[in-house]
Amino acid sequence: MSYHVIFAGVVAVTAFSMFVNEQFLKLPKTIALTILSVSLSFLITGYIRLTPSYLHPLHDLLSGVDFKTTVLDVMLGYLLFASSLHINTIALKKYFSSIFYLASLGVVTATLFTGFILWQISHLIGYPLSFANCLIFGALISPTDPIAVASVFQSTKNVPEHIKTKITGESLFNDAAGILLLVILVQIFYMHDASKLSLMSISWIIIEEALGGIIWGIIVGYMTAFLLSKTKDAEIGILLTVAAVSIGYIVANQLNLSGAITMVVAGLIVGRVSKSRHFCATTIQGVNQFWDLVDGLLNAFLFVLIGLELLTMSVNYDIIIMGIIGIVIVFVARFGSMLIPSIGFFIYNRRKYAFKWSEMLLLCWGGIRGAISIALALSIEHFPESLVAITYFIVIFSILIQGSTFKWIIGKVYP
């Protein structure tokens, strides 16, 4: 089946879902698109069991998307650039220490907690998983998803600025930390030459991916900003940014740099520098409007794809039980990753650096998981299908339950 046909099918489902939501459901777009696409997946799967000959072409059409390639290799760079372009860099700088911890050591701590607890519980309930696979699962599920987080905030307007900045800023950067940790763990546990890994080689992976991504992102960001300052044509400005994101992301991946970090840094730089008086207001307005549109459209496609991915998965009673357990574990691990440093700050009388209870609650509940976790799970060869399904289960819960109740939680914490 051609890519054009698959694309047409996904666009049709997205357009129909958005129309139904606007006319009848009137839910936040993220929630509605996920609900409708998941419902469509259930209906198609159910009808195939009853009348297998009729709906096989539709099933093949909608399940024909390579989710991992579509998300990680195509959509991620554009989405991260669009999200970071509009970040308030002044507020980001103000809360940088908390954001840096959450996006680095916080991810590592949550990964260790998640992996160890899941490994223990899986053996207790008679559904044993290896410690290696549990750790890898922890690395791909611990980072929050910037696309899902941004979508939730679009429909939740009364979020305190410091909470919004911390959750959004963390989600932009912690994907890179999760991917780096995932690469290291996969090389340790899955690669045949894992015995050759050393502290030096692991350090080099981190330096190459993270520091290289930052440097390349700075280059791409300032080059793009310089070219934007020289044009007064909005269409040229739009094409320049699209070219920068496309080429910048591809080059980063070819050089084994972090494409995610590259796009976040580039977007932050372009967003900050373009506010200068030297830039044509019409050009920058056109660029911002274009990337707002790209952000909205790609988000819509992405959440439909999440729902349709159910067509390719086998879910049974055991997976549902493990999924529910996984949801609890992920929350406990994230809460623990903030509680431990807070206790340390209290012990050493540095209370102003500690996370407050209300802040920890909102950071836990607002830490939405999304498509990136599913794509990472699908990208790992020989990764158990059960853990892929559990990842999907947690992501669906995160989008539907956390996303729909986050506004209510904020109202309770900040009445």
C-alpha positions in Angstrom: 0.0 0.0 0.0 1.4 3.4 -1.0 2.3 6.1 1.5 -0.1 8.4 -0.2 -3.0 6.1 0.5 -2.0 5.7 4.1 -1.6 9.4 4.5 -5.0 10.0 3.0 -6.6 7.5 5.4 -5.0 9.1 8.5 -6.0 12.6 7.3 -9.6 11.5 6.7 -9.8 10.0 10.2 -8.3 13.2 11.7 -10.6 15.5 9.9 -13.7 13.5 10.7 -12.7 13.2 14.4 -12.1 17.0 14.7 -15.4 17.7 13.0 -17.3 15.3 15.3 -15.6 16.9 18.4 -16.4 20.5 17.3 -20.1 19.7 16.5 -21.0 17.3 19.3 -18.3 16.4 22.0 -16.7 19.8 22.5 -13.8 18.2 24.4 -10.2 19.4 24.5 -8.8 18.4 21.1 -6.1 16.1 22.4 -8.6 14.1 24.5 -11.3 13.9 21.7 -8.9 12.8 19.0 -7.5 10.0 21.2 -10.9 8.8 22.3 -12.4 8.8 18.8 -9.3 7.1 17.2 -9.2 4.5 20.0 -12.9 3.8 19.6 -12.4 3.4 15.9 -9.6 0.9 16.5 -11.9 -1.1 18.9 -14.8 -1.0 16.4 -12.6 -2.2 13.5 -11.0 -4.9 15.6 -14.4 -6.1 16.8 -16.0 -6.2 13.4 -13.0 -8.0 11.9 -13.7 -10.9 14.3 -17.3 -11.0 13.2 -17.0 -10.3 9.5 -13.3 -10.7 8.6 -13.6 -10.3 4.9 -15.2 -6.8 4.9 -12.9 -4.6 7.0 -9.5 -6.1 6.3 -8.6 -3.4 3.7 -9.6 -0.7 6.2 -7.6 -2.4 8.9 -4.5 -2.7 6.6 -4.9 0.9 5.6 -5.0 2.5 9.1 -2.5 0.1 10.6 0.0 0.6 7.8 1.8 3.6 9.4 5.3 3.0 10.6 4.7 4.6 14.0 8.4 4.7 15.1 9.7 6.2 11.8 6.8 8.7 11.6 7.2 10.0 15.1 11.0 9.8 15.8 12.4 10.4 12.3 9.8 12.8 10.7 7.4 14.6 13.1 9.6 15.0 16.3 11.9 17.7 15.0 9.1 19.9 13.7 7.1 19.5 16.9 10.0 20.3 19.2 11.0 23.3 17.2 7.4 24.6 17.2 7.0 24.1 20.9 10.3 25.7 21.9 9.8 28.6 19.5 7.2 30.1 21.9 8.8 29.3 25.2 9.3 32.3 27.6 13.1 32.1 27.9 13.1 34.6 30.8 10.9 32.3 32.9 12.9 29.3 31.7 16.1 30.9 33.0 14.5 31.7 36.3 13.5 28.1 37.0 16.4 26.5 35.2 17.9 24.7 38.2 14.7 22.8 38.9 14.1 22.1 35.1 17.7 20.9 34.7 17.3 18.5 37.7 14.0 17.1 36.5 15.3 16.6 32.9 18.5 14.9 34.0 19.0 13.3 37.4 15.2 13.2 37.9 14.9 11.0 34.8 17.7 8.7 35.9 16.2 8.4 39.4 12.7 7.8 38.1 14.1 5.2 35.6 15.9 3.3 38.4 12.8 3.4 40.7 10.5 2.3 37.8 12.7 -0.5 36.7 13.4 -1.9 40.2 9.8 -1.8 41.4 8.3 -3.2 38.2 10.9 -6.1 38.3 10.0 -6.9 41.9 6.2 -6.7 41.4 6.3 -8.7 38.1 7.9 -11.6 39.9 5.5 -11.3 42.9 2.4 -11.6 40.7 3.7 -14.4 38.5 4.3 -12.3 35.4 8.2 -12.3 35.6 10.1 -9.7 33.5 13.8 -9.4 33.3 15.6 -6.7 35.2 17.2 -5.4 32.0 13.8 -5.0 30.2 12.3 -3.3 33.3 15.2 -0.8 33.3 14.8 -0.1 29.6 11.1 0.3 30.1 11.8 2.8 32.9 14.0 4.8 30.6 11.4 5.2 27.8 8.4 5.8 30.1 10.0 8.2 32.6 10.4 11.3 30.4 7.3 13.4 29.9 6.1 14.2 26.4 6.4 17.8 25.2 3.7 17.4 22.6 1.2 16.0 25.0 2.1 18.5 27.7 1.7 21.4 25.4 -1.6 20.1 24.2 -3.0 19.8 27.7 -1.8 23.4 28.6 -3.7 24.7 25.5 -6.9 23.7 27.2 -5.9 24.6 30.7 -5.5 28.3 31.1 -5.2 28.8 34.9 -1.9 27.0 35.5 0.4 29.0 37.8 3.3 30.3 35.7 6.1 28.6 37.7 4.4 25.2 37.4 3.7 25.7 33.6 7.3 26.8 33.0 8.8 23.8 34.9 6.6 21.2 33.4 6.9 22.6 29.8 10.7 23.2 30.1 11.3 19.8 31.6 9.3 18.1 28.9 11.3 19.8 26.2 14.7 18.6 27.6 14.0 15.3 29.3 13.2 13.4 26.1 16.9 13.8 25.2 17.9 12.5 28.6 15.6 9.5 28.3 16.8 8.7 24.8 20.4 8.9 25.9 19.8 6.7 28.9 17.9 4.3 26.6 20.7 4.1 24.1 23.2 3.3 26.9 21.0 0.6 28.5 20.2 -1.0 25.2 24.0 -1.2 24.4 24.7 -2.6 27.8 22.0 -5.3 27.8 21.3 -6.0 24.1 24.5 -5.4 22.2 26.9 -8.3 21.6 29.9 -6.1 22.3 28.5 -4.8 25.6 31.6 -6.1 27.4 33.6 -3.4 25.6 31.5 -0.6 27.2 33.3 1.4 29.9 32.7 4.6 31.8 34.8 6.4 29.2 32.7 5.1 26.3 29.4 5.9 28.1 30.7 9.4 28.9 31.6 9.8 25.2 28.1 8.8 24.1 26.6 11.5 26.5 29.1 14.1 25.4 28.6 13.4 21.7 24.8 13.3 21.8 24.1 16.0 24.4 26.9 18.5 24.0 27.1 17.9 20.3 23.3 18.5 20.0 23.6 21.7 22.0 26.4 23.1 19.8 24.7 22.1 16.6 21.5 23.6 17.9 23.2 26.9 18.6 24.7 27.0 15.1 21.4 26.2 13.5 19.5 28.6 15.7 21.8 31.6 15.1 22.2 30.9 11.4 18.4 30.8 11.0 17.9 33.9 13.1 20.6 35.8 11.0 18.9 34.9 7.8 15.4 35.9 9.2 16.8 39.3 10.2 17.7 39.9 6.5 14.3 39.2 4.9 11.1 41.2 4.9 9.1 38.5 3.1 7.1 36.2 5.4 7.0 33.3 2.9 10.8 33.4 2.6 11.0 33.4 6.4 8.8 30.4 6.7 10.8 28.5 4.1 14.0 29.4 5.9 12.8 27.9 9.2 11.3 24.8 7.6 14.7 24.2 5.8 16.6 24.8 9.0 14.5 22.3 11.0 14.5 19.7 8.2 18.3 19.9 7.4 19.3 20.5 11.0 17.4 17.4 12.3 18.7 15.1 9.5 22.3 16.3 10.0 22.1 15.8 13.7 20.9 12.2 13.3 23.5 11.5 10.7 26.3 12.8 13.0 24.9 10.8 16.0 24.0 14.0 17.8 20.7 14.4 19.7 18.2 15.7 17.1 15.8 16.5 20.0 18.3 18.7 21.8 19.2 20.4 18.5 15.6 21.4 17.7 14.9 22.6 21.2 18.0 24.8 21.4 17.5 26.1 17.8 13.8 26.9 18.6 14.7 28.7 21.8 17.3 30.8 20.1 15.2 31.7 17.1 12.2 32.6 19.4 14.4 34.8 21.7 16.5 36.5 19.1 13.5 37.2 16.7 12.0 39.5 19.3 14.7 42.0 18.5 13.9 45.3 16.8 16.2 44.3 13.9 13.6 41.8 12.6 10.7 42.6 10.3 7.5 42.4 12.4 5.5 41.0 9.4 8.0 38.3 8.8 8.2 37.1 12.4 4.4 37.3 12.7 4.0 35.1 9.6 6.6 32.6 10.9 4.9 32.3 14.2 1.5 31.9 12.7 2.9 29.2 10.4 4.5 27.2 13.2 1.3 27.5 15.3 -0.6 25.9 12.4 2.1 23.2 11.9 2.0 22.5 15.7 -1.8 22.1 15.7 -2.0 19.9 12.6 0.9 17.6 13.5 -0.5 17.3 17.1 -3.9 16.3 15.6 -2.2 13.6 13.4 -0.1 12.4 16.3 -2.9 11.8 18.7 -5.0 10.0 16.0 -2.0 7.8 15.3 -1.7 6.9 19.0 -5.3 5.7 18.9 -4.9 3.8 15.6 -1.7 2.1 16.9 -4.1 -0.1 19.0 -4.8 -1.9 15.7 -1.3 -3.4 15.7 -1.2 -4.5 19.3 -2.4 -7.6 21.2 -4.0 -6.7 24.5 -5.2 -9.3 27.0 -6.2 -9.5 30.7 -2.6 -9.8 31.9 -1.5 -6.7 30.0 -4.4 -4.7 31.5 -3.4 -5.7 35.0 0.2 -5.0 34.4 -0.7 -1.7 32.7 -2.7 -0.6 35.8 0.3 -1.6 38.0 2.6 0.3 35.7 0.6 3.5 36.0 1.0 3.4 39.8 4.7 2.6 39.6 5.3 5.5 37.2 3.6 7.9 39.6 5.5 6.6 42.6 8.8 6.7 40.8 8.3 10.3 39.6 7.2 11.4 43.1 10.2 9.7 44.6 12.5 11.4 42.1 11.4 14.8 43.5 11.0 13.7 47.2 14.5 12.4 47.6 16.3 15.7 46.7 13.7 17.7 48.7 14.5 15.7 51.8 18.2 16.3 51.2 17.6 20.1 50.9 15.6 20.1 54.2 18.3 18.2 56.0 21.0 20.7 54.8 18.7 23.7 55.5 18.3 24.6 51.9 14.5 24.6 51.9 14.0 27.2 49.2 15.4 24.7 46.7 13.0 21.9 47.7 9.9 21.0 45.8 6.7 21.9 47.7 4.0 19.2 48.2 1.5 21.0 46.0 4.2 21.5 43.4 5.2 17.8 43.4 1.5 16.8 43.0 1.1 19.0 39.9 4.4 18.0 38.5 3.4 14.4 38.8 -0.1 14.7 37.4 1.0 17.2 34.7 3.8 15.0 33.5 1.9 13.5 30.5 3.4 10.6 28.6 2.8 10.4 24.9 3.7 9.2 21.4 7.5 9.4 22.0 7.4 6.6 24.6 5.5 4.4 22.3 7.9 5.1 19.4 10.9 4.4 21.6 9.4 1.1 22.7 8.7 0.1 19.1 12.3 1.1 18.1 14.0 -1.5 20.3 14.6 -4.8 18.7 13.7 -7.9 20.7 11.8 -5.7 23.3 9.0 -7.8 24.7 5.6 -7.1 23.1 4.0 -7.1 26.5 6.1 -4.1 27.6 5.2 -2.3 24.4 1.5 -2.9 25.1 2.0 -1.7 28.8 3.7 1.4 27.5 0.7 2.0 25.2 -1.7 1.4 28.1 0.1 4.0 30.3 0.2 6.6 27.5 -3.5 6.3 26.8 -4.3 6.6 30.5 -1.9 9.6 30.7 -3.5 11.5 27.8 -7.2 10.7 28.7 -7.2 10.7 32.5 -4.4 13.0 33.5 -5.0 15.3 30.6 -8.8 15.6 31.2 -8.5 16.0 35.0 -5.4 18.3 35.2 -7.5 21.4 35.3 -9.6 20.0 38.1 -6.5 19.1 40.1 -5.2 22.7 39.7 -8.5 24.0 41.0 -8.2 21.9 44.1 -4.5 22.8 44.7 -5.0 26.5 43.9 -8.7 27.2 44.8 
